Amino acid sequence: MSNDLETLESGVVADIAAASDEAALENVRVAALGKKGSISELLKTLGKMSAEERQVQGPAINGLKNRVTEALAARKAELRQVAVAARLASEKLDVTLPVRQSPAERGRIHPISQVIDEIAAIFGDLGFSIAEGPDVESDYYNFTALNFPEGHPAREMHDTFFFQPDENGERKLLRTHTSPVQIRTMEMQKPPIRIVIPGKTYRQDSDATHSPMFHQVEGLVVDKSANIGNLKWVLEEFCKAFFEVPSVTMRFRPSFFPFTEPSMEVDIQCDRSRPGEVRFGEGNDWMEILGCGMVHPNVLRAGGLDPDEYQGFAWGMGIDRIAMLKYGMPDLRAFFDADVRWLQHYGFRPLDMPTLFGGLSS
């Protein structure tokens, strides 16, 4: 009998160990301990045994039952742990996030804002102050006071954004240049005047190098002794500092602007032999970058100054254009697309303030 019990136990224990899940283990339990299970059937035979036989077989069969029950419980715990581990592995979800950069590291300054800061740093070092004016202007400040004659092409609707006439019949407009600030400054401030005027301007034009809204910077100097020699020096110093080159060669060509006389366009020597790259201060090419001239006497009169006592010089250039030239940006339209990827590539870190002693674009 003892050999039969050992054989039965080893078989049941092997079935328990071979059970791969709780359902298979339950089948082993039923086969061994169920109402008609192999061990249950042995327990039923105890009632038919004599007292002496029951005294021997009872503990042996009950001991077998207890050992099988313990083995079932142990295997069930193992299978439950394996099932939980498998479920955790299959249903795992990483809810953590990478550490976010601080705003000072994550944010970027738009190239236009950076270039305006660079311009302010350069001219501030030369003793200029910043002047500003309204984007919505009158015909007088935008055209008449700047010596634009009636019928001038710049007054036409196809070039200028005009508003509807007001109750007095006057049409406001979006300024086509920052030059109206020159008149407003002369009206409010006595010479000597040394100002630069960065700001938005508006014209009906749009392509890879033109935008309906763009940025200009103008400079104005009015004094009793201002002359073209001073103008040339200021522009040379600006170009050397802005393009961060030790020297520049500039070419002044006669031109025409209603608000200056004489008027000139300025070319700067450059090297364009490398595709997509412009190097200033070297090479055999020339590139036009700005217009300038001596302030027209009629403009001085419009500003309330006597041209027999005062004279001045002025210049203007496109901020967007010089930004494209300096930092190699091929398409002006991308400046206004609000594409974060573009800004991450071309933008500047917020704490990198341009200074002449620390480097404008370092």
C-alpha positions as a printed Julia matrix, in Angstrom:
362×3 Matrix{Float64}:
   0.0     0.0     0.0
   2.82    2.38    0.84
   4.36    1.85   -2.6
   1.03    2.68   -4.23
   0.8     5.91   -2.21
   4.34    6.93   -3.15
   3.62    6.24   -6.83
   0.39    8.21   -6.65
   2.1    11.12   -4.87
   4.97   11.31   -7.32
   2.52   11.29  -10.25
   0.34   14.02   -8.76
   3.38   16.15   -7.8
   4.72   15.8   -11.36
   1.35   16.9   -12.77
   1.36   19.88  -10.41
   4.84   20.93  -11.52
   3.88   20.52  -15.18
   0.77   22.73  -14.87
   1.45   25.85  -16.97
  -1.4    28.01  -15.7
  -4.04   28.11  -13.0
  -6.62   26.4   -15.18
  -4.34   23.38  -15.72
  -3.52   23.33  -12.02
  -7.21   23.29  -11.19
  -7.64   20.21  -13.38
  -4.85   18.48  -11.43
  -6.55   19.39   -8.13
  -9.9    18.04   -9.24
  -8.27   14.84  -10.49
  -6.58   14.33   -7.13
  -8.82   15.92   -4.51
 -12.19   16.28   -6.22
 -15.21   14.18   -5.24
 -14.0    11.42   -7.51
 -10.32   12.25   -7.32
  -7.66    9.62   -6.78
  -6.83   10.72   -3.23
 -10.49   11.25   -2.33
 -11.24    7.68   -3.39
  -8.5     6.47   -1.06
 -10.01    8.41    1.81
 -13.35    6.68    1.2
 -11.73    3.25    1.77
 -10.83    4.1     5.36
 -14.39    3.33    6.53
 -14.12   -0.24    5.32
 -10.8    -0.94    7.02
 -10.3    -2.57   10.37
  -9.21   -0.47   13.28
  -5.64   -1.69   13.0
  -5.48   -0.94    9.23
  -7.12    2.45    9.69
  -4.6     3.31   12.36
  -1.79    2.78    9.81
  -3.38    3.91    6.54
  -5.27    6.89    7.89
  -2.2     8.99    8.69
  -0.51    7.92    5.45
  -3.44    8.88    3.21
  -4.15   12.15    5.09
  -0.47   12.98    5.0
  -0.56   12.46    1.22
  -3.6    14.73    0.98
  -1.9    17.45    3.02
   1.32   17.3     1.0
  -0.59   17.48   -2.3
  -2.68   20.38   -0.98
   0.49   22.26    0.03
   2.09   21.53   -3.35
  -1.04   22.82   -5.12
  -1.03   26.01   -3.03
   2.69   26.6    -3.65
   2.35   26.03   -7.38
  -0.72   28.25   -7.54
   1.25   31.08   -5.86
   4.09   30.6    -8.36
   1.72   30.66  -11.33
  -0.01   33.74   -9.97
   3.3    35.6    -9.65
   4.28   34.59  -13.19
   0.89   35.75  -14.51
   1.15   39.08  -12.7
   4.69   39.61  -14.02
   3.58   38.79  -17.57
   0.61   41.15  -17.29
   2.77   43.94  -15.93
   5.22   43.46  -18.78
   2.48   43.48  -21.44
   0.56   46.4   -19.93
   3.59   48.5   -18.97
   3.13   52.22  -19.58
   5.94   54.73  -19.07
   4.23   57.8   -17.67
   7.45   59.7   -17.01
   8.54   62.73  -19.07
  12.01   64.02  -19.78
  13.09   66.98  -17.68
  11.91   70.17  -19.36
  14.39   72.85  -20.18
  14.0    76.16  -18.45
  12.36   78.96  -20.47
  15.75   80.68  -20.77
  17.18   77.57  -22.46
  14.08   76.57  -24.44
  13.01   79.96  -25.79
  14.52   81.66  -28.82
  14.79   85.29  -29.9
  13.61   85.95  -33.46
  16.46   86.99  -35.79
  14.72   90.3   -36.51
  14.63   91.15  -32.81
  18.26   90.08  -32.49
  19.38   92.26  -35.41
  17.47   95.26  -34.02
  19.32   94.76  -30.73
  22.6    94.54  -32.63
  21.83   97.78  -34.48
  20.92   99.49  -31.21
  24.17   98.31  -29.63
  26.3    99.59  -32.51
  24.68  103.0   -32.87
  24.31  103.4   -29.13
  28.08  103.1   -28.9
  28.34  105.84  -31.54
  26.17  108.21  -29.47
  22.82  107.69  -31.19
  19.47  107.27  -29.47
  16.45  105.2   -30.55
  13.39  107.0   -31.93
   9.96  105.51  -32.67
   6.73  106.59  -34.33
   3.25  105.28  -35.19
   2.69  102.61  -37.83
  -0.51  104.37  -38.99
   0.48  107.69  -40.52
  -1.02  110.64  -42.33
  -0.28  111.5   -45.95
   1.53  114.59  -44.72
   4.13  112.84  -42.57
   4.58  109.88  -44.92
   4.81  111.83  -48.18
   4.33  115.6   -48.24
   6.75  116.52  -45.43
   9.35  114.23  -47.01
   9.26  116.14  -50.32
   7.23  113.59  -52.28
   5.54  115.65  -55.01
   1.92  115.14  -55.97
   1.61  112.3   -58.44
   4.73  110.51  -57.2
   4.43  106.71  -57.87
   4.9   105.92  -54.17
   1.54  107.6   -53.46
  -0.35  105.24  -55.74
  -2.78  102.66  -54.37
  -0.89   99.74  -55.91
   2.09  100.42  -53.61
   0.6   101.85  -50.41
  -1.96  100.47  -47.95
  -4.53  103.26  -47.59
  -7.44  103.31  -45.14
 -10.89  104.56  -46.0
 -11.23  108.38  -45.83
 -12.37  109.79  -42.48
 -15.12  112.36  -41.96
 -12.73  115.1   -43.1
 -11.84  113.22  -46.28
  -8.31  112.45  -45.05
  -6.96  108.98  -45.75
  -4.66  107.42  -43.16
  -2.16  104.84  -44.37
   0.28  102.24  -43.13
   3.67  103.93  -43.3
   5.76  102.87  -46.27
   9.04  103.74  -44.53
  10.24  104.87  -41.11
  11.15  108.35  -42.46
   8.06  110.07  -40.95
   9.79  109.71  -37.58
  12.49  112.07  -38.88
   9.91  114.84  -39.27
   8.3   114.12  -35.89
  11.7   114.18  -34.18
  12.75  117.48  -35.78
   9.41  119.0   -34.7
   9.98  118.02  -31.07
  13.75  118.18  -30.63
  16.27  120.9   -31.34
  19.58  119.99  -33.02
  21.99  118.36  -32.58
  19.95  115.27  -33.48
  21.44  111.77  -33.69
  18.81  109.06  -33.92
  18.22  105.64  -35.43
  14.67  104.51  -36.2
  13.99  100.76  -36.36
  10.44   99.66  -37.04
   7.8    97.97  -39.2
   6.89   99.3   -42.63
   4.28   98.23  -45.17
   4.12   97.98  -48.96
   2.11   95.85  -51.35
   4.81   93.44  -52.42
   5.44   89.76  -51.68
   8.01   87.21  -52.9
  11.12   85.41  -51.62
  12.87   88.72  -50.89
   9.86   91.04  -50.26
   7.06   91.02  -47.72
   3.94   93.24  -47.36
   5.15   93.95  -43.82
   8.89   94.31  -43.34
  11.38   96.1   -41.12
  13.55   99.1   -41.81
  16.08  101.1   -39.86
  16.87  104.7   -40.66
  19.39  107.07  -39.23
  19.28  110.84  -39.01
  21.94  113.34  -38.01
  21.16  117.06  -37.99
  23.72  119.6   -36.9
  25.36  122.77  -38.13
  28.39  120.95  -39.48
  27.08  117.52  -40.56
  28.59  116.48  -43.89
  29.05  113.58  -46.28
  32.43  112.73  -44.74
  30.66  112.13  -41.4
  28.02  110.03  -43.2
  30.63  107.84  -44.86
  32.47  107.24  -41.59
  29.3   106.31  -39.69
  28.24  103.81  -42.36
  31.7   102.25  -42.55
  31.84  101.84  -38.78
  28.38  100.3   -38.74
  29.14   97.8   -41.51
  32.4    96.7   -39.89
  30.72   96.18  -36.54
  27.55   94.56  -37.88
  29.2    92.1   -40.26
  32.03   91.62  -37.77
  34.9    92.19  -40.2
  38.06   94.25  -39.63
  37.57   96.42  -42.71
  35.08   97.09  -45.5
  35.3    98.72  -48.88
  32.2   100.73  -49.78
  31.13  102.27  -53.07
  28.83  105.3   -53.14
  26.79  105.64  -56.35
  24.66  108.66  -57.31
  20.93  107.99  -56.97
  17.67  109.81  -56.31
  15.42  109.96  -53.25
  12.89  112.79  -52.78
  14.01  113.46  -49.2
  17.79  113.71  -49.75
  20.0   115.81  -52.02
  22.5   114.61  -53.05
  21.33  111.0   -52.8
  23.49  107.89  -52.99
  23.17  104.15  -52.96
  25.88  102.24  -51.12
  27.48   98.99  -52.28
  29.74   96.91  -50.08
  32.56   94.72  -51.33
  31.86   91.0   -50.92
  32.75   87.51  -52.06
  29.93   85.39  -53.47
  32.06   82.61  -54.97
  30.78   80.05  -52.43
  27.21   78.85  -53.13
  24.73   80.21  -50.61
  27.36   82.25  -48.75
  28.29   85.94  -48.82
  31.51   87.12  -47.22
  31.95   90.85  -46.65
  35.23   92.72  -46.6
  36.79   90.53  -49.28
  36.29   89.36  -52.86
  35.6    91.12  -56.14
  31.78   91.39  -56.04
  29.59   94.28  -54.94
  26.22   94.22  -53.17
  23.86   97.14  -52.64
  22.8    97.33  -48.98
  21.41  100.81  -48.29
  20.5   104.26  -49.52
  21.64  107.56  -48.02
  22.2   111.23  -48.67
  22.15  114.74  -47.27
  18.75  115.77  -45.92
  16.84  117.83  -48.49
  16.3   121.48  -47.46
  12.53  121.06  -47.94
  12.55  118.23  -45.37
  14.42  120.4   -42.88
  11.86  123.16  -43.4
   9.0   120.68  -42.86
  10.66  119.75  -39.55
  10.74  123.4   -38.49
  14.49  123.92  -39.07
  16.27  126.56  -41.14
  18.33  124.86  -43.89
  20.61  127.91  -44.0
  21.61  127.18  -40.4
  21.35  123.39  -40.16
  22.17  120.5   -42.42
  22.01  116.78  -41.92
  22.42  113.37  -43.42
  20.23  110.27  -43.35
  20.33  106.66  -44.44
  18.01  103.68  -44.51
  18.23   99.93  -44.99
  16.05   96.83  -44.68
  16.57   94.99  -41.4
  15.2    91.77  -42.9
  17.64   92.02  -45.8
  20.77   92.55  -43.72
  19.65   89.76  -41.38
  19.37   87.41  -44.36
  22.81   88.46  -45.59
  24.53   88.08  -42.23
  22.95   84.81  -41.1
  22.44   83.05  -44.43
  18.63   82.85  -44.48
  17.47   82.3   -48.08
  13.74   83.15  -47.96
  12.21   86.22  -46.35
   8.77   84.59  -46.1
  10.06   82.14  -43.48
  10.53   85.13  -41.13
   6.75   85.38  -40.76
   5.65   81.71  -40.93
   5.83   81.2   -37.14
   7.49   77.8   -37.67
   9.01   76.74  -34.34
  11.5    74.48  -36.12
  12.82   77.44  -38.15
  13.04   79.56  -35.02
  14.9    76.81  -33.15
  17.44   76.72  -35.99
  17.91   80.44  -36.68
  16.82   81.93  -33.35
  19.07   83.21  -30.57
  19.14   82.31  -26.9
  17.37   84.93  -24.77
  20.35   85.7   -22.56
  22.8    86.21  -25.44
  22.46   89.97  -25.53
  24.53   91.54  -28.34
  27.34   93.81  -27.17
  30.31   95.27  -28.99
  32.81   94.11  -26.39
  31.34   90.59  -26.11
  30.55   90.04  -29.77
  27.25   90.82  -31.48
  26.34   87.27  -32.55
  28.44   85.14  -30.17
